[in-house]
């Protein structure tokens, strides 16, 4: 807020997420910043934002913004990649430990039911020496791999069609990269999901994929709830195929009242808080504010979700002015 105010911007905070409210509010806005959650900057909202020249995402995931509609309107979409990577990676590893050590389950029995002798009935598992499967080796997935590789001496096998072995080698990560999901599922003692949301990855982990996982494996999802078929996941937990799961995300969000997963003791659940550390919140806020200010002042932002829009803007402006815009970059 301080950065935006110092840049001379008048700030109006939205207090409702329904479309009718947003349609009424965005008409005169030159910039829109969305933190996510239930706020959806969809095609209708973008169409109503006739004065908007930039849309900013306070965070990394872009599923709350219709990037295609923004591109069609010639509006750059800026975001904050890498700003919360460490926070989410630490959270994912924390969920792994809580599930493996049965901390949640034992805590409920002890604190809520006074069952001190449950310690004699339950046995946790160690992560050291086990195999970690990572689906999605972006900045978060690679950090998770590094923590588990260096901290627990885990073997790491990963699947990501967009990441090369050269990138992993540059970061000194010993990841066995496969070009198919199936080998990762079959070998992982712990599977951690770090793929983006969207149509392409919807129910990436369904009934078939869950049954391809090792019996007694642990699944962790801190990316998007849409990546996992929750009904199939429930069945795999109830019949004992999976030992437990750690979830920070759900489908839909917030989860519906009575979501059966939340009633299971072998489910460790948090309400989409993985990225919400003091450090990550500051990083995301500063990054998106700086990127928005850059666009409004004619400079190229550091992180563009639709770089083709910037190239088109440069070409149009250069044609109109008969000059180059290199100074703005």
JOURUR-V405198 format. One record per pair of residues at least 12 apart in sequence whose C-alpha atoms are under 7 Angstrom apart, sorted by the first residue. I is the first residue (numbers start at 1). J is the second residue. If there is no record, write none. Layout:
i = (I	I)
j = (J	J)
//
This chain:
i = (3	4	17	17	22	23	23	26	26	27	27	27	27	28	28	29	29	29	30	30	30	30	31	31	31	31	32	32	32	33	33	33	33	34	34	34	35	35	35	36	39	40	40	41	41	41	42	42	43	43	46	53	54	54	54	54	54	55	55	55	56	56	56	56	56	57	57	57	57	58	58	58	58	58	59	59	59	60	60	60	61	63	63	71	71	74	75	76	76	76	76	77	77	77	78	78	78	78	78	78	79	79	79	79	80	80	80	80	82	83	83	83	84	84	84	85	85	86	86	87	87	87	87	88	88	88	89	89	89	91	92	92	93	95	95	96	96	99	99	99	99	99	100	100	100	101	101	102	104	105	105	106	127	128	128	128	129	129	129	129	130	130	130	131	131	131	131	131	131	131	132	132	132	132	132	132	132	132	133	133	133	133	133	133	133	133	134	134	134	134	134	134	135	135	135	135	135	135	135	136	136	136	136	136	137	137	137	140	141	146	156	156	156	157	157	157	157	158	158	158	158	158	159	159	159	159	159	159	161	185	185	186	186	186	187	188	189	189	189	190	190	190	191	191	191	192	192	192	193	193	193	193	194	194	195	196	196	197	197	197	201	202	202	203	203	203	203	204	204	205	205	205	206	206	206	207	215	215	216	216	216	217	217	218	218	218	218	219	219	219	220	220	220	221	221	221	221	222	222	222	222	223	224	224	225	225	225	226	226	234	244	244	245	245	245	246	246	246	247	247	247	248	248	248	248	248	248	249	249	298	299	299	300	300)
j = (289	289	38	39	45	45	48	48	49	48	49	50	51	49	51	49	51	52	51	52	53	54	52	53	54	55	54	55	56	55	56	57	58	56	57	58	57	58	59	64	64	64	65	64	65	66	65	66	66	69	70	75	75	76	77	292	295	76	77	78	77	78	79	288	292	78	79	80	288	79	80	284	285	288	79	80	284	79	80	81	196	197	198	306	309	309	309	304	306	309	310	304	305	306	288	291	292	303	304	305	288	303	304	305	284	287	288	303	139	280	283	284	275	280	284	139	140	140	143	274	275	277	280	140	274	275	140	143	144	274	220	222	144	246	268	220	246	244	245	246	266	268	124	125	126	124	125	124	268	265	266	118	152	152	153	154	152	153	154	155	154	155	189	154	155	156	187	188	189	190	154	155	156	157	188	189	190	191	156	157	158	184	188	190	191	192	157	158	159	191	192	193	158	159	160	192	193	194	195	159	160	193	194	195	160	163	194	194	194	173	174	175	176	175	176	177	184	175	176	177	178	184	177	178	179	180	181	184	179	212	213	212	213	214	214	214	214	217	218	217	218	219	218	219	220	219	220	221	220	221	222	223	222	223	223	223	224	224	226	227	227	226	227	226	227	228	229	227	228	227	228	229	228	229	232	232	241	242	241	242	243	242	243	242	243	244	245	244	245	246	245	246	247	246	247	248	249	247	248	249	274	249	249	250	249	250	251	250	251	261	266	267	266	267	268	267	268	269	268	269	270	269	270	271	272	273	274	271	272	328	328	329	328	329)
//
